């Protein structure tokens, strides 16, 4: 027997001896490779023990069928778990039911299982990549550097409990699930109708999801897995963490449905005025346009009342808080490229209302038209670095870098602009934590 911590497991045919999953044994001084036979993987994970074993054993464990959707599988698993909890018959272990659900809820593993049911010689996948601790029965090869495992006695994957916040617009809406993949955090979560009751999505949501602002709070058990990507003809492998479907808890924010309805309606509004918006966007790419002029263009083209000037260059990651706090203090304001220029009593504010961008503050120019003409020929980086003395000529006061506390940002802007500070330092706006 061998007890070892193993790394990534890859299915391979091994000469004439059969099919195996090859796994690294990184912390062993003797054994470097572990080869698990296809039969061992079929028996332990897929409950396929031989020619006479039931072909639908995992489906039977959940009292479901091969065409069940993820939502139906979750419901079947929940009902079976309740049934087992109320029953004195312990012949079917709860862990077996959970394993069946986690296999069938994973699209790749479900496809693998369905293939194994039909072809006993099909090469099985090692569930979720193979990272974890394994106890196997088998034999050492002659040089002692590898171990051939013919039977898996126990396996425990590398797992960790995590709480993550998921931006719904970054997910992919598939027919039976919502897939949330975050390449920065290297995590993947699958959500289904059993976790999000009443949220009747379909793949068309991918056309307008970028306007959804809501986040879902997810508590889950993540197992270490991996993904391959092709880069310049070379396969690059990265570790990822995948949430186990059986150990997911989702907190849905208040107002989610209103947010979704609003996103869909806003996308439709922009679509109905796409030609007009494109024409105006081309205008403000080269020179600023005052909001009153944009409103006049809207009236000339009989635009709907719901269409606002800021919608011309509004982006999905823009935050209404930053825009509205600056707009309501303005005597007038302009649109320019992806910015808004707000004219205050003593200053002029250049703003891209999204995290990752700083607020630029200038002294209020004596001649607004001359300022706009000069600013339209200037990049933000030129102002920050004062290239060709442009910051001095435009009356640049400084910039306020956005942090997590929105009210602190507003206080700093008001101070720099020489305006009265009339707000506290507490995040009292919805979503003020950033």
Secondary structure, 3 states (H helix, E strand, C coil): CEEEEECCEEEEECCCCCEEEEEECCCCCCCCEEEEEHHHHHHHHHCCCCCCCCCCHHHHHCCCCCCCCHHHHHHHHHHHHHHHHHCCCCCCCHHHHHHHHHHHCCHHHHHHHHHHHHCCCCCCCCHHHCCEEEEEEEEECCCCCEEEEEEEEEEEECEEEEEEEEEHHHCEECCCCEEEEECCCCEEEEECCCCCCCCCCCHHHHHCHHHCCCEEEEEEEEEEEEEEEEECCEEEEEEEEEEEEEEEEEECCCCHHHHHHHHHHHHHHHHHCHHHHHHHHHHHHHCCEEHHHHHHHHHHCCCCCCCCHHHHCCCCCCCHHHHHHHHCCCCEEEEECCEEEEECCCEEEEECCCCCCCEEEEECCCCHHHHHHHHCCCCHHHHHHCHHHHHHHHCEEEEECCCCCHHHHHHHHHHHCCCCCCCCCCCCCCCCCC
